[in-house]
Amino acid sequence: MTAAALPIVTRILHAENGSGRCLQIGHVLWLSLAAILVISLPNLADPMIRYDDYPALFADADMFWNKTLHEGRWINYIWHLRGYVTPSWLNYLAYQVLWAIFAAATATVVIRQRELTFFKGALALIILVSPSALLISLWFNTLLPGLALVTAYALLACRISDRSLRLLLPIFIVLTFMAYTTYPLLLLAICLFKQEKRSVRNLVGLLCLFAFSILAAVLLTYAINWQVHGIFGVPLADWRNATPAHSLQDLYANLPKLWMTLDTLLAKSSFDYYPAQVFHLVLFTGSAFVLLRYEPMEALYLYAGLFIGLALVVCQVLKLGVSIPPRTFIFAWVFYGIAAVRAAEILSTKHPFAGRMVRNAVMLIVGSYLLQSFQQATQYRSWQVETRQISQMLAETPAPLLIRGHPMKTTSGLRAGVQSDTAFQFRIRQLTGRNPILCSSEIESCSRAVVGTKGSSTAGGFPATIIVDELGTTILFSDG
């Protein structure tokens, strides 16, 4: 997929937009690619994978089937039908490269400067280090086709006129909605800043087109579910513990979930550092004042897009009664980064000292978040190393292979943020090609007791023991 995108990138390096101005993204693209490769390096050779992302790695459409009903992920399902398995490192590299291209293309559309300048580079990097993007990147196998569509739209924005881009918006929204529900908001950000002649009428027309496209995407998803599953809609899975609202009292009862969603977003966007939360809120507010004073029409476009995105999420939380994870707000960070960098650019010409302060604030975010992203990628290393050690010890052991206990509760599992014991089960399958049985979910298959300790050995650095007896092999964790 990455190789297929390279000819497109090459063609647009010196492309012209609808007004005839040259949009050169070559240098900012190489900057973005270099940055993403550096912060991804600790996780590149053997990337961390979330437990529900393994079906995409294995190209196992049957395991993903339920998400077509409960999440409407039909584009991702088609990706699961590809019929071949690509290495996890290649998928991860392709995903990160696509994100870097999106960041570079977005910066090129927003900052209309021909060469690589401080502001264009800063905007590309601040988008690149989005904490939401960092969190969601661990589902890279599943989200690869959706991000490819988003990146393609950003590249087209560097190539075609704003009118042509608007005509393509409904098509891309329908497709990306069935990949990840907030991806269309990234498309909206691109389309908003591509507009050459800004006006209230133009903005209203664009937002109406966006609303129509979202409605079409929802109805099409519902229709497909009706034809395939017999249900007109996208019913939430039981594990979400949804409390749907049917009255104003129900909406009020869901307010704590909204507060929890926003509080978690602020915490994760600041790497759980409270002063950073205050810093972001102050910079966001200050940037809003600058844009409203000096570029009110641009501010109207920017905050209209941000408000619509936040309103959609808030309505979902209150109406459906579910908490939304921080990774969903990837669009909000993009709008925030644009606001901060544009405020720095404007103040640099109006008030040099203030402009210098905002530039320093932007670079503080970029520098510290590049470091934090790199450090975050190192937190998965112990889990990856220890699971590889276990897989090597299982090379000659007899079947069946049983897993007793809770690997997610080990020290390395907790540090890596492993969300389910299934992650260990799939990890062993990835490394050995075998299908172990997880006793916590398949009790009948593990009803026998471990009758011997023949071949018993400690499993790497895990608090676990590998036991080989007459009836097979057991990976026994300390709580099993």
C-alpha positions in Angstrom: 0.0 0.0 0.0 2.9 2.3 0.8 4.6 1.5 -2.5 1.3 2.3 -4.4 1.2 5.7 -2.7 4.7 6.8 -3.6 3.9 7.7 -7.3 1.1 9.9 -6.0 3.4 11.6 -3.6 6.0 12.1 -6.3 3.5 13.7 -8.7 2.3 16.3 -6.2 5.6 17.4 -4.9 5.5 20.3 -7.3 1.7 20.3 -8.1 -0.5 23.3 -8.6 -3.8 24.0 -6.8 -6.9 25.5 -8.3 -5.5 29.1 -8.1 -2.3 28.3 -9.8 -0.1 28.6 -6.7 2.5 25.9 -6.4 2.0 23.6 -3.4 5.4 22.1 -2.6 5.3 19.5 0.1 8.6 17.7 -0.6 10.6 19.1 2.2 7.9 19.0 4.8 7.1 15.5 3.8 10.7 14.4 4.4 10.7 16.1 7.7 7.5 14.3 8.7 8.8 11.0 7.5 12.0 11.4 9.4 10.2 12.4 12.6 7.7 9.5 12.4 10.5 6.9 11.8 12.5 8.2 14.8 9.6 8.1 17.3 8.4 4.7 15.9 11.9 3.1 16.0 11.5 1.2 19.4 8.3 -0.3 18.2 9.1 -0.9 14.5 10.8 -4.3 14.3 8.1 -6.0 16.4 5.2 -3.6 16.9 2.8 -3.8 19.8 -0.7 -5.0 18.7 -3.9 -4.5 20.7 -5.9 -7.8 21.1 -8.8 -6.8 18.9 -6.4 -5.7 16.1 -5.1 -9.3 15.6 -7.9 -10.4 13.3 -6.7 -7.8 10.7 -3.1 -9.0 11.1 -4.3 -12.6 10.5 -6.7 -11.6 7.7 -9.3 -13.5 9.6 -12.7 -12.0 8.5 -14.7 -14.4 10.7 -13.2 -13.0 13.9 -14.0 -9.4 12.8 -17.5 -10.2 11.6 -19.3 -9.0 14.8 -17.8 -5.5 14.4 -19.7 -5.1 11.1 -22.9 -5.3 13.1 -21.9 -3.4 16.3 -19.6 -0.8 14.7 -20.4 -0.7 11.0 -16.8 -1.3 10.0 -17.5 -2.6 6.5 -14.4 -1.1 4.8 -12.2 -2.7 7.4 -14.1 -6.0 6.9 -13.2 -5.9 3.2 -9.6 -5.4 4.2 -9.9 -8.6 6.3 -10.9 -10.5 3.1 -7.7 -9.8 1.3 -6.6 -13.4 1.5 -3.0 -12.9 2.4 -1.1 -12.0 5.6 1.5 -9.2 5.6 4.1 -8.9 8.4 3.1 -6.7 11.4 6.2 -4.5 11.0 5.3 -3.8 7.4 1.7 -2.9 8.3 2.9 -0.7 11.1 5.5 1.1 8.9 2.8 1.6 6.2 0.4 3.1 8.7 3.0 5.5 10.2 4.2 6.6 6.8 0.6 7.3 5.8 0.1 9.4 9.0 3.3 11.3 8.2 2.1 12.0 4.7 -1.3 13.2 6.0 0.4 15.6 8.4 2.6 17.0 5.7 -0.2 17.4 3.3 -2.4 19.1 5.9 0.3 21.5 6.8 0.8 22.3 3.1 -2.9 23.1 2.6 -3.1 25.3 5.7 0.2 27.1 5.4 0.3 28.4 1.9 4.0 28.9 1.6 6.0 27.5 -1.2 9.1 26.5 0.7 9.6 24.7 4.0 9.2 27.4 6.7 9.0 27.2 10.4 5.3 27.4 10.5 4.7 24.7 7.9 7.2 22.3 9.6 5.8 23.1 13.0 2.2 22.4 11.9 3.2 19.1 10.3 5.1 18.0 13.5 2.4 19.1 15.9 -0.2 17.0 14.0 2.3 14.1 13.8 2.7 13.9 17.6 -1.0 13.9 18.4 -1.5 11.8 21.6 -4.8 10.5 20.1 -2.9 9.4 17.0 -0.3 7.7 19.2 -3.0 5.8 21.0 -4.9 4.7 17.9 -1.8 3.7 16.1 -1.8 0.4 18.0 -4.8 -0.7 15.9 -2.7 -0.1 12.7 -3.6 -3.4 11.1 -7.3 -2.7 11.2 -7.2 1.0 10.4 -4.7 0.9 7.5 -7.3 1.1 4.7 -9.2 3.9 6.4 -6.1 6.0 7.0 -5.1 5.4 3.4 -8.3 7.0 2.2 -7.9 10.0 4.6 -4.3 10.5 3.3 -5.4 10.2 -0.3 -7.9 13.0 0.3 -5.3 15.2 1.9 -3.0 14.5 -1.1 -5.8 15.4 -3.5 -6.2 18.7 -1.7 -2.7 19.6 -2.8 -3.5 18.7 -6.4 -7.0 19.7 -7.3 -9.2 22.8 -7.0 -11.4 23.4 -3.9 -14.5 22.8 -6.0 -13.3 19.4 -7.1 -12.3 18.6 -3.6 -15.8 19.4 -2.4 -17.4 17.2 -5.0 -15.3 14.3 -3.8 -16.1 14.9 -0.1 -19.3 12.8 0.1 -17.6 9.8 -1.5 -14.7 9.9 0.9 -16.9 10.5 3.9 -19.1 7.5 3.2 -16.0 5.3 2.8 -14.0 6.6 5.8 -17.1 6.5 8.1 -17.2 2.7 7.6 -13.5 2.5 8.5 -13.6 4.8 11.7 -16.4 7.0 12.6 -14.4 10.2 13.3 -12.2 10.0 10.2 -14.7 12.1 8.2 -13.9 15.0 10.6 -10.3 14.9 9.3 -11.6 15.3 5.8 -13.7 18.2 6.9 -10.6 20.0 8.3 -8.8 19.5 5.0 -11.8 20.8 3.0 -12.4 23.8 5.2 -8.8 25.1 4.8 -8.7 24.3 1.1 -11.4 26.9 0.4 -9.9 29.9 -1.6 -12.8 32.3 -1.2 -14.1 32.2 2.4 -17.5 33.5 3.2 -20.4 32.7 5.6 -22.4 31.4 2.6 -19.5 29.2 1.5 -19.1 27.8 5.0 -22.8 27.1 5.4 -22.9 25.3 2.1 -19.8 23.2 3.0 -21.2 22.3 6.4 -24.6 21.3 4.8 -22.7 19.1 2.4 -20.8 17.5 5.3 -24.0 16.9 7.2 -25.7 15.4 4.1 -22.6 13.2 3.6 -22.6 12.0 7.2 -26.3 11.2 7.0 -25.8 9.3 3.8 -22.9 7.3 5.4 -25.1 6.4 8.4 -28.1 5.4 6.3 -25.9 3.3 4.0 -24.3 1.6 6.9 -27.7 0.9 8.4 -29.0 -0.4 5.1 -26.0 -2.8 4.7 -26.5 -4.1 8.3 -30.2 -4.6 7.5 -29.5 -6.6 4.3 -26.7 -8.7 5.9 -27.7 -8.9 9.6 -31.4 -8.2 9.5 -31.0 -5.2 11.7 -31.5 -1.6 10.5 -29.0 0.2 12.7 -25.7 -0.4 14.6 -26.6 -1.9 17.9 -23.9 -1.4 20.6 -22.1 -4.4 21.9 -22.9 -5.5 25.4 -19.4 -4.8 26.7 -19.9 -1.1 26.2 -22.4 -1.1 29.0 -24.5 1.5 27.2 -27.4 3.4 28.9 -29.4 4.9 26.0 -31.3 8.0 26.8 -35.1 8.2 26.1 -35.9 11.3 28.0 -34.3 14.5 29.4 -33.8 12.7 32.7 -31.8 10.0 30.9 -29.7 12.6 29.2 -28.9 14.2 32.6 -28.0 10.8 34.0 -25.4 10.3 31.2 -23.6 13.6 32.1 -21.1 11.8 34.3 -20.0 9.8 31.3 -19.5 13.0 29.3 -17.4 14.4 32.1 -15.4 11.2 32.3 -14.8 11.3 28.5 -13.6 14.9 28.5 -11.5 14.4 31.7 -9.8 11.3 30.2 -9.2 13.2 26.9 -7.4 16.1 28.7 -5.4 13.6 30.8 -4.2 11.5 27.9 -3.6 14.6 25.7 -1.2 15.8 28.4 0.4 12.4 29.2 -1.3 12.5 32.6 0.6 15.7 33.6 -1.8 18.3 35.0 0.3 21.5 34.3 0.3 20.4 30.7 -3.5 20.3 30.7 -3.6 23.9 31.9 -0.9 24.9 29.3 -3.0 23.5 26.5 -6.2 25.2 27.6 -4.4 28.5 27.9 -2.8 28.2 24.5 -6.1 27.1 22.9 -8.0 30.0 24.4 -5.2 32.5 23.5 -5.1 31.2 19.9 -8.9 31.6 19.6 -8.6 35.3 20.6 -5.8 35.9 18.1 -7.7 34.3 15.2 -11.0 36.0 16.1 -9.3 39.4 16.2 -7.1 39.3 13.1 -8.6 36.5 10.9 -12.3 36.3 12.0 -13.4 34.4 8.9 -10.6 31.9 9.2 -11.5 31.5 12.9 -15.2 30.9 11.9 -14.2 28.1 9.5 -11.8 26.5 12.1 -14.1 26.6 15.1 -17.2 25.6 13.1 -15.4 22.4 12.1 -14.2 21.8 15.6 -17.6 22.5 17.2 -19.4 20.1 14.8 -16.9 17.4 15.6 -17.2 17.9 19.4 -21.0 18.2 19.1 -21.3 14.9 17.3 -19.2 13.2 20.0 -21.1 14.8 22.9 -24.5 13.8 21.3 -23.2 10.2 21.0 -22.2 10.1 24.7 -25.4 11.6 26.0 -27.8 9.8 23.7 -26.2 6.4 23.7 -24.8 6.5 27.2 -21.3 5.4 26.4 -17.8 6.7 27.2 -15.7 7.7 24.2 -12.0 6.8 24.3 -9.4 9.6 23.8 -8.2 8.2 20.5 -11.5 9.1 19.0 -10.6 12.8 19.3 -7.8 12.7 16.8 -9.6 15.4 14.8 -9.7 17.8 17.8 -5.9 17.8 18.1 -5.6 18.6 14.4 -7.9 21.7 14.8 -6.0 22.7 17.9 -2.6 22.4 16.2 -3.8 24.5 13.3 -5.2 27.2 15.6 -1.9 27.4 17.6 0.4 27.5 14.6 -1.8 30.0 12.7 -1.9 32.2 15.9 1.9 32.1 16.0 2.2 33.0 12.4 -0.2 35.9 12.7 1.4 37.3 15.8 4.8 37.1 14.3 3.8 39.9 11.9 1.6 41.9 14.2 3.4 41.6 17.5 6.8 40.1 17.2 7.4 39.4 20.9 4.0 37.8 21.4 4.6 35.8 18.2 7.9 34.6 19.5 6.3 33.4 22.8 3.6 31.4 20.9 6.3 30.0 18.6 8.2 28.8 21.6 5.0 27.3 23.1 4.4 25.4 19.8 8.0 24.1 19.8 7.8 23.1 23.4 4.8 20.9 22.5 6.5 19.4 19.5 9.8 18.7 21.3 8.3 17.3 24.4 5.8 15.2 22.6 8.3 13.8 20.2 10.2 12.6 23.3 7.1 11.3 25.0 6.1 9.4 21.9 9.5 7.8 21.6 9.4 6.9 25.3 5.9 5.5 25.0 7.0 3.2 22.2 9.7 1.7 24.6 7.1 0.7 27.2 6.0 -2.3 25.1 9.5 -3.8 24.8 9.4 -6.0 27.9 6.1 -7.6 26.9 7.3 -8.2 23.3 10.6 -9.7 24.5 9.1 -11.9 27.1 6.4 -13.3 24.8 9.1 -14.0 22.2 11.1 -16.0 24.8 8.0 -18.0 25.7 7.3 -18.7 22.0 10.8 -20.1 21.6 10.3 -22.4 24.6 7.1 -23.7 23.0 8.8 -24.8 19.7 8.9 -28.5 20.4 6.1 -28.9 23.0 3.1 -31.2 22.3 -0.5 -30.0 21.7 -2.9 -28.9 23.0 -1.4 -25.7 24.3 -3.3 -24.3 27.3 -3.0 -20.9 29.0 -4.0 -20.8 32.7 -4.1 -17.6 34.6 -4.0 -13.9 33.5 -1.0 -12.8 31.5 -2.4 -9.3 31.2 -1.8 -8.9 34.9 1.9 -9.5 34.7 4.3 -6.7 35.3 5.1 -6.3 31.6 1.5 -6.7 30.7 0.4 -3.9 33.0 3.3 -1.7 31.7 2.3 -2.3 28.1 -1.4 -1.6 28.9 -2.5 -5.0 27.7 -6.3 -4.9 27.7 -7.2 -8.6 27.6 -5.7 -12.0 28.2 -6.7 -12.7 24.6 -3.7 -10.5 23.6 -1.3 -13.2 24.9 -3.3 -15.9 23.1 -3.1 -14.1 19.8 0.5 -13.1 20.4 1.5 -16.8 20.7 -0.4 -17.6 17.6 1.4 -14.8 15.8 4.9 -16.0 16.9 4.3 -19.8 16.7 1.4 -20.4 14.3 -0.3 -22.4 17.0 -3.7 -21.8 18.4 -3.5 -22.0 22.2 -6.6 -22.4 24.4 -7.3 -19.6 26.9 -8.7 -21.4 29.9 -10.4 -18.3 31.3 -12.8 -18.2 28.3 -12.9 -21.9 27.3 -13.4 -23.7 30.7 -14.6 -27.0 29.3 -11.4 -27.4 27.1 -9.3 -26.9 30.3 -11.4 -29.0 32.7 -8.5 -31.4 33.3 -6.0 -30.6 36.0 -2.3 -30.4 35.4 -1.3 -33.9 36.3 2.5 -33.6 36.2 5.4 -31.3 36.0 7.4 -33.1 33.4 9.6 -30.6 31.5 8.6 -27.8 33.8 10.6 -24.6 33.3 10.2 -20.9 34.1 8.8 -18.9 31.1 11.3 -16.1 30.5 10.8 -13.1 32.7 7.1 -13.9 33.1 5.7 -15.1 36.5 4.7 -18.2 34.7 5.8 -21.8 34.2 5.6 -24.0 31.1 4.5 -27.5 32.1 4.6 -30.5 29.7 2.7 -33.6 30.8 1.1 -36.6 29.1 -1.9 -34.6 28.0 -0.2 -31.6 26.4 1.4 -28.3 27.3 0.3 -25.7 29.9 1.5 -22.1 30.3 0.7 -21.6 34.0 0.6 -18.1 35.4 1.0 -17.4 39.1 -2.8 -16.6 39.5 -3.9 -19.6 37.5 
